[in-house]
Amino acid sequence: VQLQASGGGLVQAGGSLRLSCVASGSIFSMFGMGWYRQAPGKQRELVATILSGGSTDYADSVKSRFTISRDNAKNLVYLQMNSLKPEDTAVYYCNAAGTRQRPGKYWGQGTQVTVSS
């Protein structure tokens, strides 16, 4: 499985971005998908996950601001990020084959999100 993330960039605090991740392979719909992020000097952390049945989970820090969704017909997973804060600045990674709280073994290359104050 190969994952290609896109959509990162520079945005002012309070702004929005939508990240996309396209996955190769015909069994995408069976995978739990997730977004993780890693800020400089910090460990990689869970942002949001969505299971094959559509149930979602979020880090407390992004609840009510971020929304994860998926389009199984297009092998895509999205992360809509609203009301962005400077502390959201990180490299965001797409992940496949994980569970509600744990990442799977497939990682994308990461996309940089920078939120200016």
SULJOUR-V969105 format. One record per backbone hydrogen bond with DSSP energy under -0.5 kcal/mol. CO is the residue of the C=O (numbers start at 1). NH is the residue of the N-H. E is the energy in kcal/mol with one decimal. If there is no record, write none. Layout:
# SULJOUR-V969105
CO;NH;E
CO;NH;E
This chain:
# SULJOUR-V969105
2;24;-2.3
4;22;-2.3
6;20;-2.7
9;114;-2.8
11;116;-2.4
12;15;-2.3
14;83;-0.6
15;84;-2.3
17;81;-3.2
19;79;-2.2
20;6;-2.5
21;77;-2.0
22;4;-2.2
27;30;-1.7
28;31;-1.9
32;97;-1.8
32;98;-1.4
33;50;-3.0
34;95;-2.6
35;47;-2.6
35;48;-1.8
36;93;-3.6
37;45;-3.0
38;91;-2.2
39;42;-2.3
45;37;-2.5
47;59;-2.5
48;35;-2.9
49;57;-1.9
50;33;-3.0
51;54;-1.8
55;51;-2.6
57;49;-2.3
59;62;-1.7
59;63;-1.1
62;65;-2.2
62;66;-2.3
65;82;-2.0
67;80;-3.0
69;78;-2.9
71;74;-1.0
71;75;-0.6
71;76;-2.1
75;23;-2.4
76;71;-2.9
77;21;-1.7
78;69;-1.6
79;19;-2.6
79;81;-0.6
80;67;-2.4
80;82;-0.6
81;17;-2.1
84;14;-3.1
85;88;-2.3
86;89;-1.8
90;92;-0.6
90;113;-2.8
91;38;-2.1
92;111;-2.2
93;36;-2.7
94;108;-2.4
95;34;-2.3
96;106;-1.4
102;99;-2.5
105;107;-0.5
106;96;-2.1
111;92;-3.1
112;9;-0.8
113;90;-2.0
114;11;-2.6
114;116;-0.6
116;13;-2.4
